Amino acid sequence: MSFESKKILCPVDFDQSADTVLAMAAKIASANDGTLYILHVVPMVFMPTDMPLYVDIYKGQEEAALKRLKELAQKHLQGVKYNLVAHIGEPTPTILRAEKQIPADLVVMATHGRHGFAHIFLGSVAEAVVRESICPVLTVRTKSADTHVVEHWMSANPVTARPDEKLAVLDKYMHEGKFRSLPVVNNGRVVGIISDRDIRLRAGHLEDTQADAAMSTNVLSVTPRTSVWDTARLLSERKIGGMPVLDDKGRLMGMITTTDLLRAFYEMQE
């Protein structure tokens, strides 16, 4: 680089772009004897109108994000100075706020190259950061995403439930977030799934019934590389609205729903 970059902010998603963008950021940090600030933003599903509920929902997701960041750092950042940060919020303003707080000399981030409906609906975080950043932004174009697999369409950082949570709380999660099901996670592993139907069947007993007493333990799941067609077939055959996405170590990567798949088929046809 033609300028010195001592403090480099690198926002990452937990998808196939992370390896490429971290490799680039690490190279720049090494050349400048700089420090990387690796940031992952956990997107908000709920507005913080009910603070205890808000904290309960996102505490687990923030901790899981930090754990994933540590794994990425061990893989890519040997010999590089770095700090790991997970924040909850809207991606663009959270990145811009972190840039000012550091303060960063450079932002290095992936651009996902969304087009068509997904670009209109989701917008481009990279474009917004480039427009509003107060320091230089290096966007790294990653390999074209494989739109035929679940990883491209799933909802990452899904809201989860604990086995000991009461159904009254989970009912509120589902209502506020407009979810039809929630994965139940214990010690980082999916141990069950609770649906809106499970909750309806126990109406009148929500305050004194735990998730582990109502959840289904025979959990159907797919991997990030499962095709969208196979996923749609499974959801149709089992007559369910969504299922967890697990990696080869059994870790929860996201949730894929019929709504996600409808969007996938629409955009691929477009």
PyMOL commands that set and color helices and strands:
alter all, ss='L'
color gray80, all
select helices_A, chain A and resi 17-32+51-76+91-101+116-122+125-132+150-152+167-177+196-200+206-208+211-214+228-238+258-269
alter helices_A, ss='H'
color red, helices_A
select strands_A, chain A and resi 7-11+35-42+81-88+106-111+137-141+155-156+181-186+189-195+242-246+252-257
alter strands_A, ss='S'
color yellow, strands_A
deselect
rebuild
show_as cartoon
